[in-house]
Each structure stands twice: as structure tokens, then as C-alpha cells.
């Protein structure tokens, strides 16, 4: 009791038996660890497709340019997959711990040297109980690393969300937002370097994140945890690449090239192959096979095309005349359509939304009268204006292969 009084602890308010629940949890921490890892993993494995769709909606609904949406997709996919690897590694460790635990029950005395081959009798072996305790510590230690990681990315995510709101609210170009982000990082870096004894640093060290980081650093070594996190990130790179595969097709300002031009993906061009919850990136036909004299066509709407229209009307009217382009009043006027090498026109366009996804589109009918049966080659050109980058102004560009694919017309 005198020891408690010397340490400033009131034995009546903090009786030792009150900490029994904590000791019980520490001894049985594997139960909540396994349950939480399993539940979180079940949700995480369903996230990648949602993150992909969220990034697409930022472009098609929110007006974010492709680079910004792609960086957000990379960022969110990295977080999800790093957590995924963390938790899978934890479950694998718990699996090994369960096996060693069973071994310690079946053979509590461990190795019986006299029954080994003579060549193996001169070595020392770990006892089953020691292996259980060692693995228990590793498992419990590894489970707190995702918590530290979560506390690290939370303020970054909030700051990026704030930048997105600024980008949308003030209608800024992406380069300006990038400069704001870079400037904020530099200010934060210099603040941390120049204020070594600041009061906020003392308060930070008492936070959960600061304390966990210091615990790992002091017990495992200065570089052990960063190297482990880096290793997890490297392992997650193939998963990140798989989650972002095909996202380049939603770049509304680029030509098709390579395999995208030679081997068209039908799930991106034909409604009959499109999933109910999937948004198409550029152009969509109702089917890849028709016997009718017209076929329904959809063009994806991107809010940034509105800005292109304004720039072309106000600054680049000469460009339109040089290209022999028709009058530009709406985003749909940014496109020219070629069927089998000849320019074709859609008589009327309607603004509508796709079912299930609410994707905004321009809808019309492509005239196929007089077109012979067989494979038809559809190519779409797009006139657009590249956003200014660094100190370069906006640049008008013609994308001659903005979309290119084939469909089939059969005889009636």
C-alpha cells in the first residue's frame, strides 16, 4: 500500500483487482484479433470495385480531371490493399500460432533428444511453450501496426477531401490544386524541422499514434517498422495494379493506342456486354450485332467537356475553321463520327441517364440505311482542349482515334 501511495495511486480508487479484466483480455487477445481481422477482411475484399466506380464518378459526375481521379484511385487502392496484406499476414501468423499451440498440448515436453538420430542429438531445440509465447507476442504486436497506419492516413485523407471540395467549389484547375497541396506539404515539413520544442509536438507524443510509433521504434529498432510497412506496400503492388486495370480508358482526352486500338473490349462498347453496375468510359452501342437500319448510340458525358466548349467558342474559333469543324454549342458537338471511313451524322441527340448507374449520356440513333451487311468499322474523333500545365496555356487538340471498334450488320 505504501508503494501505491508513493507512486501517486489511491489504492481505494484503483484497487488491484479492478485490472483483472485487462489481464484477462491480454491473455485472450487472440479472440478479438481473429474476429476483427476476419470481419474487416470480408468488407475490404468488396471495396476495390467500389473504389474504381467512385473514381469514375468523380470524373463523370464531379468534373474532376483524369489525373486527379487516377491519383485518388491509386491512393485508396493502396490503403485498402495494404490493410488487406496486414490483416492476411496477421491471420497467417495466428494460424501458425494455433498449430504450435496444439503441438504444445500434444507434446508438452517438447523434443526428446534420446529418440532423435545421433546427428541431431547435439543441438538445442525450442520448447513448445516458448514457441507459443513467442508467436503470441509477434501476433499481438503485428495487429497494432494497422492501427498506427490508420492514424497516419486519416489526416491525409481528410486534407485530400478538403482539397477536392476547394477544387469543386472554386472551379480551379488541377494544377492549382496540386500547387496548394505541394505548398502545404512544404510548410508542414519546415514547421516540423524549425519547431523542435514546440508545445504541439509534446501533445502529439502523448497521442495514440505518437505513443505507438515510439513503442515500436524503441522496442524493435528505428527502421524495423518502416521497413515492414514498406515490405507490405511492395507486396500489395500487384493487387493495386489489378484494381486499377482498365482505368486509363476513362481518360476522356486521350487517343486509343496499342491493344486498346487493335483489340477492343466489348464490355466497354456494347450495352449487351455491360454489367448493370458498370459505367462505360466513352461510347456505347446497344448491341454488337444488328439487322436494323439504325442502331442506338450513347456518348458518355464528362463535365469538363463543358469547359472545352466555352474555350473553343471564346478563344479558338480559328481552330474550328481550320479543321472544318461544325459549330460547337454543346459537348456532343465535340465529336465526329466515321462509319467505314465515311463521315456520318446523327440527326438528333437526347440527354438521358443510364439505368442502374445514373450515368449521364447523350443518346441518339446511328443511321445504317444503305450500309451493306458485314463488319462495320466505327471511328470517333474528338476535339478537345488540354488543361494548362505548369506555365503552358490550354492547347486545342484533335483526337482522331478517341474511339474505334467494330460491330456487325446482318441481313434481315
MINU-490655 format. One record per residue (C-alpha): x, y, z; residue in three letters. Coordinates in pm, whole numbers, plus 50000, padded with zeros to 5 digits. Each point is the difference from the previous one (the first is absolute). Layout:
REM MINU-490655
       u       v       w   res
       X       Y       Z   ala
...
END
This chain:
REM MINU-490655
       u       v       w   res
   50000   50000   50000   unk
   50283   50241   50082   unk
   50144   49935   49653   unk
   49668   50100   49842   unk
   49991   50320   50205   unk
   50360   50083   49901   unk
   49909   49961   49631   unk
   49702   50231   50035   unk
   49736   49725   49967   unk
   49706   49988   50237   unk
   49955   49633   50094   unk
   49634   50060   50086   unk
   49920   50151   49662   unk
   50225   49763   49801   unk
   49988   49660   50168   unk
   50225   49743   49836   unk
   49712   49764   49930   unk
   49839   50262   49776   unk
   50271   49928   49743   unk
   49906   49635   49981   unk
   49787   50060   49690   unk
   50302   50151   49823   unk
   50222   49702   50081   unk
   49723   49768   49882   unk
   49977   50186   49668   unk
   50377   49995   49957   unk
   50008   49624   50052   unk
   49710   49945   49760   unk
   50076   50275   49748   unk
   50009   49746   49718   unk
   49621   49976   50006   unk
   49919   50366   49913   unk
   50302   50012   49768   unk
   49882   49709   49786   unk
   49637   50116   50001   unk
   50087   50357   49904   unk
   50249   49891   49730   unk
   49742   49769   49845   unk
   49718   50255   50004   unk
   50215   50283   49863   unk
   50140   49778   49725   unk
   49648   49899   49896   unk
   49917   50369   49942   unk
   50336   50090   49845   unk
   49979   49734   49730   unk
   49678   50164   49876   unk
   50150   50351   49985   unk
   50224   50005   49687   unk
   49711   50010   49750   unk
   49831   50270   50207   unk
   50318   50209   50004   unk
   50033   49964   49622   unk
   49640   50111   49951   unk
   50047   50289   50246   unk
   50298   50131   49800   unk
   49802   49975   49676   unk
   49711   50194   50156   unk
   50242   50272   50110   unk
   50070   50059   49631   unk
   49659   49941   49845   unk
   49792   50161   50276   unk
   50241   50221   50195   unk
   50202   50145   49711   unk
   50342   49890   50129   unk
   50261   49950   49729   unk
   50150   49659   49929   unk
   50333   50056   50176   unk
   49830   50100   50324   unk
   49758   49707   49988   unk
   50282   49758   49918   unk
   50210   50123   50294   unk
   49701   49961   50233   unk
   49943   49646   49869   unk
   50367   49914   50059   unk
   49988   50152   50348   unk
   49682   49823   50111   unk
   50099   49671   49838   unk
   50339   50017   50176   unk
   49835   50052   50338   unk
   49755   49715   49949   unk
   50258   49752   49874   unk
   50259   50090   50264   unk
   49736   49937   50267   unk
   49908   49679   49820   unk
   50360   49872   50011   unk
   50038   50111   50363   unk
   49693   49805   50111   unk
   50072   49694   49784   unk
   50352   49987   50145   unk
   49851   50023   50349   unk
   49759   49713   49931   unk
   50285   49790   49859   unk
   50200   50064   50317   unk
   49700   49903   50209   unk
   49965   49684   49794   unk
   50363   49913   50081   unk
   49939   50089   50365   unk
   49701   49762   50012   unk
   50212   49721   49857   unk
   50278   50054   50255   unk
   49741   50026   50277   unk
   49861   49660   49906   unk
   50352   49861   49984   unk
   50072   50127   50352   unk
   49690   49819   50125   unk
   50084   49673   49825   unk
   50370   50005   50091   unk
   50043   50227   50304   unk
   50357   49881   50063   unk
   50116   50078   49652   unk
   50298   49824   49846   unk
   50126   49673   50147   unk
   50360   50001   49888   unk
   50064   49633   50076   unk
   49752   49900   49731   unk
   50152   50215   49728   unk
   50259   49894   49749   unk
   50347   50035   50145   unk
   50086   50276   49759   unk
   49716   50211   50147   unk
   50056   49929   50370   unk
   50270   50263   50054   unk
   49777   50300   49924   unk
   49770   50206   50218   unk
   49633   50029   49910   unk
   49730   50249   50099   unk
   49737   49880   50241   unk
   49637   49998   49877   unk
   49892   50242   50272   unk
   50278   50243   49908   unk
   49894   49987   49634   unk
   49636   50068   50097   unk
   50097   50303   50210   unk
   50234   50132   49731   unk
   49739   49970   49726   unk
   49736   50150   50230   unk
   50213   50311   50042   unk
   50065   50026   49625   unk
   49628   49966   49920   unk
   49892   50257   50256   unk
   50277   50237   49895   unk
   49914   49976   49628   unk
   49632   50075   50061   unk
   50074   50349   50132   unk
   50195   50105   49690   unk
   49682   50046   49788   unk
   49866   50220   50280   unk
   50309   50220   49980   unk
   49967   50007   49621   unk
   49634   50102   50028   unk
   50083   50293   50229   unk
   50268   50110   49750   unk
   49775   50002   49691   unk
   49692   50149   50167   unk
   50120   50366   50000   unk
   50140   49956   49648   unk
   49663   49873   49877   unk
   49816   50286   50166   unk
   50240   50253   49846   unk
   49957   49849   49652   unk
   49622   50011   50045   unk
   50029   50369   50086   unk
   50204   50060   49684   unk
   49731   49827   49793   unk
   49737   50231   50148   unk
   50217   50303   49921   unk
   50053   49871   49646   unk
   49627   49958   49945   unk
   49877   50309   50185   unk
   50239   50251   49840   unk
   50012   49824   49660   unk
   50381   49988   50003   unk
   50220   49815   49755   unk
   50180   49694   50131   unk
   50346   50158   49979   unk
   49893   50275   50243   unk
   49874   49739   50245   unk
   50330   49814   49959   unk
   50191   50317   50089   unk
   49784   50044   50312   unk
   50075   49642   50103   unk
   50374   50036   49934   unk
   50014   50331   50187   unk
   49818   49850   50299   unk
   50246   49709   50014   unk
   50298   50239   49989   unk
   49854   50222   50273   unk
   49935   49698   50221   unk
   50350   49863   49939   unk
   50174   50328   50087   unk
   49775   50046   50303   unk
   50100   49660   50136   unk
   50371   50067   49938   unk
   50005   50351   50149   unk
   49784   49939   50309   unk
   50186   49730   50190   unk
   49868   50088   50345   unk
   49653   50117   49898   unk
   49711   49931   50233   unk
   49800   49827   49726   unk
   50280   49744   49963   unk
   49982   49920   50371   unk
   49625   49953   49970   unk
   50048   49788   49688   unk
   50234   49758   50177   unk
   49726   49928   50253   unk
   49749   49904   49732   unk
   49928   49635   49914   unk
   50182   50027   49666   unk
   50307   50171   50150   unk
   50023   49755   50288   unk
   49954   49688   49783   unk
   50265   50125   49760   unk
   50244   50061   50287   unk
   49927   49659   50153   unk
   50081   49819   49675   unk
   50306   50215   49933   unk
   50148   49950   50349   unk
   49928   49627   50025   unk
   50058   49878   49644   unk
   50251   50250   49869   unk
   49975   50330   49814   unk
   49957   49851   49654   unk
   49821   49672   50072   unk
   49643   50132   49974   unk
   50057   50226   49694   unk
   50171   49711   49819   unk
   49712   49765   50088   unk
   49743   50251   49871   unk
   50206   50051   49683   unk
   50018   49622   49950   unk
   49622   49973   50037   unk
   49955   50281   49746   unk
   50229   49826   49748   unk
   49806   49675   50043   unk
   49673   50187   49940   unk
   50115   50158   49669   unk
   49866   49712   49781   unk
   49661   50036   50172   unk
   50001   50377   49943   unk
   50080   49949   49631   unk
   49716   49749   49970   unk
   49754   50241   50166   unk
   50093   50285   49763   unk
   50010   49793   49681   unk
   49798   50157   49719   unk
   49960   50336   50172   unk
   50202   50172   49724   unk
   49704   49950   49767   unk
   49814   50268   50199   unk
   50259   50257   49900   unk
   49765   50216   49797   unk
   50278   50198   49831   unk
   50222   49728   49852   unk
   50014   49792   49685   unk
   49970   49625   50002   unk
   50332   49826   49942   unk
   50162   49660   50011   unk
   49778   49709   50094   unk
   49708   50232   50076   unk
   49997   50097   49633   unk
   50068   49655   49854   unk
   49800   49784   50242   unk
   49688   50184   50112   unk
   49835   49889   50324   unk
   49634   49928   49928   unk
   49901   50057   50362   unk
   50093   50368   49955   unk
   49821   50057   49669   unk
   49679   49794   49996   unk
   49704   50022   50234   unk
   49932   49627   49972   unk
   50342   49927   50155   unk
   49993   50278   50258   unk
   49940   49908   50364   unk
   49701   50161   50170   unk
   50217   50194   50247   unk
   50272   50091   49750   unk
   50047   50340   49838   unk
   50140   50011   49648   unk
   50295   50232   49928   unk
   49940   50143   49653   unk
   49740   49868   49756   unk
   49742   49724   50021   unk
   49785   49824   49739   unk
   49690   49803   50090   unk
   50142   49678   49851   unk
   50292   49869   49798   unk
   49766   49840   49748   unk
   49700   50162   49832   unk
   49772   49940   49701   unk
   49831   50340   50027   unk
   50060   50312   49793   unk
   50097   50196   50309   unk
   50176   49923   50325   unk
   49981   50183   50331   unk
   50320   50175   50108   unk
   50100   50158   50332   unk
   50282   50249   50064   unk
   50124   50035   50360   unk
   49962   50346   50151   unk
   50296   50159   50179   unk
   49949   50340   50170   unk
   50345   50116   49887   unk
   49870   49995   49643   unk
   49786   50300   50092   unk
   50319   50195   50071   unk
   50141   49886   49665   unk
   49692   50134   49823   unk
   50036   50340   50170   unk
   50368   50023   49909   unk
   49942   49903   49637   unk
   49722   50257   49962   unk
   50192   50284   50166   unk
   50364   49944   49903   unk
   50041   49740   49729   unk
   49743   50075   49732   unk
   50288   50009   49749   unk
   50086   49642   50092   unk
   49646   49893   49914   unk
   50021   50168   49660   unk
   50342   49847   49930   unk
   49873   49648   50071   unk
   49676   50059   49812   unk
   49816   49919   50320   unk
   49629   50057   50040   unk
   49867   50259   50244   unk
   50062   49911   50364   unk
   49714   50077   50240   unk
   49973   49684   50212   unk
   50251   49737   50118   unk
   49859   49756   49744   unk
   50121   50240   49727   unk
   50357   49908   50093   unk
   49964   49669   49815   unk
   50012   49887   49637   unk
   49890   49652   49895   unk
   50142   49788   49720   unk
   49844   49674   49881   unk
   50226   49795   49774   unk
   50207   50312   49935   unk
   49710   50229   49903   unk
   49865   50271   50226   unk
   49648   49937   50130   unk
   49765   50222   50197   unk
   49755   49934   50280   unk
   49682   50197   49929   unk
   49909   50069   50363   unk
   50159   49952   50340   unk
   49811   49964   50326   unk
   50137   50046   50350   unk
   49917   49704   50223   unk
   50125   49781   50283   unk
   50092   49634   49988   unk
   49800   49762   50222   unk
   50160   49861   50317   unk
   50302   50237   49991   unk
   49832   50338   49928   unk
   50285   50078   49762   unk
   49925   50311   49794   unk
   50022   49936   49625   unk
   49916   50142   49660   unk
   49768   49755   49824   unk
   49929   49977   49628   unk
   49955   49764   49708   unk
   50266   49925   49741   unk
   49854   49970   49650   unk
   50092   49671   49827   unk
   49785   50036   49689   unk
   50196   49912   49689   unk
   50268   49826   50205   unk
   50075   49652   49870   unk
   49987   49699   50230   unk
   50328   49904   50161   unk
   50256   50136   50243   unk
   49965   50375   50056   unk
   50287   50216   50121   unk
   49900   50292   50223   unk
   50255   50269   50081   unk
   49937   50312   50206   unk
   50208   50317   50001   unk
   49992   50245   50287   unk
   50103   50363   50014   unk
   50115   50109   50342   unk
   50215   50248   50188   unk
   50275   49877   50231   unk
   50006   50163   50343   unk
   50289   50234   50066   unk
   50298   49839   50169   unk
   50280   50186   50177   unk
   50025   50323   49801   unk
   49868   49859   49673   unk
   49662   50129   49879   unk
   49704   49789   49897   unk
   50069   49820   49673   unk
   49730   49892   49750   unk
   50049   49644   49877   unk
   49823   49765   49760   unk
   49981   49637   50109   unk
   49948   49804   49679   unk
   49970   49663   50173   unk
   49805   50101   50309   unk
   49794   49682   49945   unk
   50028   49726   49738   unk
   49833   49660   49988   unk
   49797   49768   49779   unk
   49645   49870   50003   unk
   49809   49774   49761   unk
   49699   50070   49783   unk
   49808   49692   49887   unk
   49749   49961   49720   unk
   49634   50018   50097   unk
END
